[in-house]
């Protein structure tokens, strides 16, 4: 899925930041280690609106196009950096679980084949 940097990072109501874009780019590269099936990716960083009781909230959304079912994860926080870190941590957990389920399914099918051969 290697693509040119920053073409899949969208800033809404937030000033573009090279440091934040670099962080997102590095985290996307890290996700590729856990799942080689990522076809496309899109990260949306936004400051939706002011909450009366919560103060300013930032939202980070990670959208991954995978073979099979796409994955979309969002997180809100008072800090855009914490929102990004939490969203990518959740995406990493989901990709790891997905890989483990696929691995378990493969082992089950191999075990069934061995049983039928005996």
Helices and strands as residue ranges (DSSP letters): E 9-12, H 18-34, E 38-46, E 50-51, E 55-56, E 58-66, E 71-77, H 80-117
